[in-house]
């Protein structure tokens, strides 16, 4: 009965999303040329760096078309990824992380790569960033999601997958558009897309510009979760804050109104010529730096903010030989990633005083990719890449904002409390481990079709990095088509997670007066750098079976089994000395432990046409298991269900969606030594849109977006450690957003 209970919700969702519309609307088999093939098997590039259908790609791959993006009301990448099987999202989970993703049982935003039009826009270094709402989909043509390791093609940090947002060129844009929306928590969402074909035909020059801005005051957690925020509602009102977990010692802190503001912006411009492209992308994301921490140990103030900015400039050129036998693709990009100097923390770690942070990465990337048609269904891909990277890793706590226009050593920063020593009356200068390094990579990939039912992909990449050494990553994929309704994949790949400068050179701590030896200082805690930190490694096998009953219903089963080694973890080194001063506890990042993740998904997709409506539905049941050094996988639900349906009835679109997750463990333990966890939850989202008849000048549509429709109070695992976080982290209650879109 227990096993039946686990699958019963899945069966009920199948009935509701597939069978119920048939009864309600009456089936009509005339799909007027539309099919699941045209909706789900749109050609992608991300899986093999060349255009192919997802069914032919050597990867577990999803493509979300522009039609689906519009029908489900996805505004940004975060919205879309919530509905992808084997991806779990925890929001408001950590002061610096903001949100965090788990893919196929492996947690961490820096373990996958985000690209826009094939250009990496997530930090090249792998340094910490938050995946908020900065990745806009307002001009998206499609979104390509590849699950599993792809280092054989992309190199570092494509550990759990790669995501590519493909945007439309100016000549592909049928119209310009403006969208405006307001909603709960004083949220505001504005966007503008403009495109112009500068030539007389579809191959002419064109320009496209997209601007998107989002802001919100965030959830009112003290009101919606009064028990979890009881300290704020009671003690903090009188200016009381706890100094540390397990202690009753307090600090007097002036009361400040609760604030959890969040914001994001996105600007993209691209110029496309006949065989070249120039473009720029600028994004920023900000959120409260107190998120995920108990209000007894962090102040949720408007100044406590973690803000990052990303700027990418790029140029592409493509040359195709006259005989069409080969193509040379050149790419140059320049990326700047910055933790904005005004980012600060107000918590027990900083003594409730402003503690500013700063970090900056710059990289110049050059890639030459040669594609050769060998004939007889054989395609060879050869590539060379070179990266030159400069990184100032995220600093320790600073008493005042960092000046990016001055050298770090000239700004007079010292370790807190070090000036109390008679040996160091001016304090011990804080260390800023700015580093410059380079990476050279070479890769090859052979795709061949041995017969009408068998396609092979064989690939490998070698990277030599001046910071952490060399890596080699192979890849093998076999796609079988024994019947026109059947598609089978067998995949193997490896990947590596580069040790980011933030982890290698992380250095922070503070000193106090040694009461036994006045004039001397000591430290209770220091985190020190580890220049010998090495990459994490993973090897994964994946399988996929797809059966198309007809052009209206498809069944997909996939499984994965991954082994991870050299995991980068924070470990304690015990007591010792640092900077010639005694320290009670020293910790550092080190390669310790192994992990295994395995699981799979059963998914049904349907596209039905009725007398007055088209209905596109999906339902997916995912099982995920494994262990991290013999302990439960953190931030990963054993079972989850995702389902949704888009009903297009004339001028109306209705898109209800369901997310159900079993309990998930965190990385912290309770007083009995058991890992804390978040309880199971179910969330329903609903998007409604109404479009007016297009007149000679514009098309107007109104929309309403309801997230967490039933106003569930639910939780996800918390990232904050050291006893200062929640047992389980509160998530956003119901929000309602409404707006208009004008196409002109």
C-alpha positions, -999 to +999 in steps of 0.1 A: +000+000+000+029+023+007+043+020-028+008+025-043+005+057-022+037+070-036+025+066-072-012+075-066-006+113-070+012+106-103-018+086-115-043+112-105-023+140-123-023+119-154-061+115-153-066+153-146-042+165-173-048+140-200-081+122-197-103+149-181-099+174-210-111+147-234-143+142-214-149+179-208-142+192-243-147+162-266-118+149-286-110+161-321-081+143-339-076+171-364-045+188-351-042+211-382-006+200-387+006+205-351+022+177-332+044+169-302+073+165-326+070+201-337+066+213-301+092+192-282+118+182-308+128+217-319+165+216-330+190+226-303+227+235-303+238+232-266+241+194-265+268+191-292+277+226-303+259+219-336+222+219-346+203+187-340+170+175-326+169+167-289+160+131-298+192+128-318+215+145-292+239+126-270+223+140-238+192+142-217+180+174-232+149+196-230+139+224-254+113+249-243+100+267-273+089+304-275+053+292-278+056+273-245+074+302-228+045+326-238+017+302-229+031+295-194+041+330-186+077+324-180+094+358-174+129+346-165+150+315-163+142+309-127+105+306-135+111+281-163+135+258-144+109+252-117+090+230-142+119+210-155+121+174-141+152+165-121+157+202-112+148+215-077+148+251-066+151+264-031+145+301-028+156+325+000+179+298+013+212+316+020+225+351+026+249+351-003+233+324-025+198+338-025+184+308-044+200+275-050+194+247-076+198+210-073+202+191-106+200+153-106+206+152-069+237+175-069+233+210-054+251+242-064+245+270-089+282+270-099+280+234-110+262+243-142+268+268-170+243+294-182+248+307-218+229+333-239+232+326-276+261+303-269+280+329-248+287+320-212+272+346-189+275+328-155+309+336-139+337+319-158+357+315-126+329+296-109+328+321-081+296+325-061+266+342-077+229+340-072+205+327-099+177+352-094+156+369-120+184+385-140+182+359-168+154+374-189+133+354-214+115+384-229+131+380-263+138+342-260+133+321-291+138+289-270+156+276-240+179+246-242+186+225-211+211+197-211+212+176-179+244+158-170+282+164-174+293+182-206+330+191-198+340+171-229+326+201-249+326+231-226+354+225-201+351+236-164+320+238-143+296+220-167+292+195-139+255+189-138+244+205-170+243+234-195+216+259-202+214+280-233+189+309-238+186+315-275+173+350-284+158+363-316+177+384-340+162+417-353+152+400-385+134+371-366+113+396-346+079+400-361+071+429-339+083+451-310+067+447-276+063+465-243+052+447-211+043+462-177+031+443-146+026+450-109+017+427-081+020+415-045+047+429-023+049+460-044+065+440-073+071+457-106+081+441-139+088+461-170+103+451-204+109+464-239+120+445-269+129+463-302+141+447-335+149+460-369+158+443-401+182+467-419+182+449-452+157+441-479+156+403-472+159+378-444+196+376-448+202+413-443+218+431-413+196+435-382+197+449-347+178+437-316+176+453-282+160+439-250+156+457-216+139+441-186+137+453-150+122+436-120+118+448-083+099+437-053+098+443-015+098+405-011+077+384+012+066+398+045+080+368+064+073+381+100+036+383+091+033+351+070+055+330+092+050+344+127+064+314+146+097+313+125+100+351+129+089+353+165+122+368+175+117+397+151+080+401+161+089+402+198+125+406+211+139+426+182+111+452+186+129+462+218+163+461+201+176+427+213+198+403+192+216+371+202+254+371+199+258+334+190+239+301+189+237+282+222+244+314+242+220+338+260+244+367+255+228+396+237+236+428+218+216+460+219+207+469+183+184+497+172+151+484+157+148+486+119+117+478+099+118+445+081+131+446+046+138+418+020+140+438-012+149+419-044+158+433-078+171+423-112+178+440-145+188+427-180+199+446-211+210+429-243+219+444-277+230+424-307+239+434-343+238+406-369+254+408-403+256+382-430+283+361-413+292+380-381+276+392-349+285+418-323+267+420-289+266+430-253+248+417-222+245+435-189+227+420-159+225+426-122+208+409-093+203+419-057+187+404-026+188+406+011+220+394+026+201+382+057+181+356+038+181+321+052+193+333+087+172+333+118+160+369+127+177+363+161+211+364+144+206+387+113+190+421+107+166+423+077+174+459+068+172+477+035+210+483+036+218+446+041+220+436+004+241+412-017+243+426-053+262+413-083+267+427-118+277+409-150+288+425-183+297+405-214+309+419-247+313+395-276+319+391-313+313+361-335+324+353-371+315+323-393+330+313-425+317+285-447+337+270-475+323+273-510+319+236-513+300+235-479+324+209-466+337+228-437+328+258-415+351+279-392+334+296-363+354+322-343+343+337-310+358+364-287+342+375-255+351+397-226+333+392-193+333+413-161+317+399-129+315+421-099+302+418-063+292+454-059+311+473-032+280+484-014+271+447-006+271+443+032+260+420+060+244+429+093+245+398+114+260+381+145+292+373+125+298+410+120+288+420+155+257+437+140+280+463+124+282+468+087+305+443+071+311+451+034+322+426+008+338+429-026+350+407-055+357+411-092+366+388-121+375+396-156+381+372-184+390+372-221+379+341-240+389+331-275+375+301-293+381+286-328+357+259-338+361+239-370+332+218-383+341+193-411+316+173-431+333+139-437+305+126-458+284+094-453+267+109-422+300+118-405+306+151-389+339+161-371+342+190-347+376+204-336+380+232-312+407+253-294+400+277-266+421+301-246+410+320-215+429+347-196+414+354-162+420+379-135+402+375-101+401+394-069+383+368-048+355+378-024+370+396+005+365+391+042+344+415+062+354+451+055+345+481+078+338+504+048+331+499+011+360+488-012+372+513-037+376+494-071+397+523-085+424+519-059+447+489-051+435+466-024+467+470-003+465+508-003+431+510+014+442+504+049+421+473+057+432+453+087+418+421+104+392+431+129+407+433+164+443+430+153+450+466+163+445+457+199+479+440+200+509+459+213+530+441+186+507+454+159+494+489+170+484+496+134+468+462+130+476+433+107+469+441+071+441+420+056+453+397+028+438+402-007+448+373-029+443+387-063+453+361-089+459+359-127+457+326-145+450+311-179+434+281-194+441+264-227+417+238-240+413+216-270+384+193-279+372+170-307+339+154-314+329+128-340+293+122-349+286+093-372+256+073-383+265+037-389+231+028-403+196+041-404+190+032-367+223+039-350+240+072-343+273+076-323+289+106-307+325+103-295+342+133-279+369+144-255+385+176-242+418+184-226+423+215-204+455+228-190+450+254-163+479+274-147+460+276-114+449+240-107+465+218-134+453+196-162+421+176-168+408+152-194+372+145-200+357+119-225+322+115-237+303+087-255+267+087-268+247+061-286+212+068-300+192+039-314+160+041-334+148+005-339+113+017-348+098+050-359+080+053-326+110+043-304+141+063-295+168+049-271+199+066-257+230+052-239+253+080-226+285+083-207+303+115-197+327+130-173+331+166-160+352+186-135+343+214-112+372+239-111+381+252-076+370+288-078+393+316-066+366+324-039+373+290-024+410+287-030+419+321-015+390+326+009+405+342+041+386+357+070+385+359+107+390+383+136+410+388+168+402+397+204+424+407+234+440+378+252+428+384+288+455+362+302+482+381+284+472+418+281+487+434+251+485+401+231+456+390+209+441+357+199+414+344+176+385+320+182+381+313+145+398+317+112+391+304+077+423+303+057+432+298+020+442+265+004+463+270-028+464+232-033+426+228-038+419+205-067+389+201-091+359+179-082+353+151-107+322+133-118+315+104-142+279+097-152+260+071-172+225+080-185+198+062-204+167+074-221+137+056-237+111+074-256+079+059-271+056+080-293+021+065-292+010+089-320+015+126-327-005+135-296+010+114-268+046+106-259+062+086-230+098+092-219+118+073-193+153+083-183+178+072-157+211+085-144+239+072-121+267+096-112+298+092-091+315+123-076+350+124-061+374+151-047+344+170-032+354+205-022+343+208+014+351+230+044+371+210+070+384+218+105+421+218+111+418+222+148+437+248+169+470+264+157+485+297+147+478+320+118+497+352+111+518+342+141+489+345+165+470+317+183+437+305+169+413+282+187+398+268+155+411+269+119+392+257+089+399+256+052+385+242+020+398+207+011+391+178-012+373+153+010+348+126+004+328+111-024+292+110-034+268+090-056+235+101-071+211+080-090+175+082-101+153+088-131+121+103-144+088+090-160+073+117-182+041+119-203+036+147-228+004+152-247-010+176-273-047+174-279-069+194-302-106+199-294-135+217-309-126+251-294-093+245-276-058+231-279-044+215-248-007+208-242+000+189-210+029+172-192+033+152-161+066+139-147+075+117-117+111+118-106+130+095-082+163+106-067+186+089-043+222+086-033+246+096-005+272+122+003+301+105+021+276+080+035+251+107+046+218+117+030+220+139-001+213+175+009+188+197-009+174+167-029+139+152-026+136+114-029+105+118-050+089+147-068+060+154-093+058+182-118+028+187-140+012+213-161-013+221-189-017+249-213-052+254-226-055+277-256-091+285-262-095+312-288-082+345-273-078+329-238-048+309-224-050+290-191-018+274-177-021+256-143+010+239-130+018+216-100+050+210-081+051+184-054+082+174-035+089+149-007+110+160+022+146+172+017+176+171+040+199+200+048+236+199+057+230+208+094+222+185+123+199+190+153+209+186+190+204+148+187+228+146+158+201+140+131+201+159+099+174+185+097+149+184+069+120+203+053+086+186+051+068+176+019+049+203+000+027+209-030+025+242-048+000+251-076+007+280-100-017+295-125-011+318-155-040+333-174-038+355-205-064+372-228-055+386-262-075+411-282-080+410-319-050+426-337-058+459-353-037+476-379-012+490-354-009+467-323-020+437-304-030+441-267-031+413-242-037+412-204-023+385-181-026+374-145+000+352-128-008+335-095+021+317-078+013+294-048-024+296-056-035+278-024-013+300-002+006+271+012+031+277+040+060+255+029+097+251+035+129+240+017+163+231+032+184+260+046+220+267+035+230+288+066+252+268+089+267+273+123+233+272+140+223+306+128+199+294+101+164+279+101+157+243+106+138+246+073+136+278+053+102+295+048+092+300+012+070+327-005+032+327+002+007+334-025+015+363-049-006+378-076+008+397-105-012+414-133-002+433-163-004+441-200+017+434-231+015+455-262+029+442-295+034+469-321 
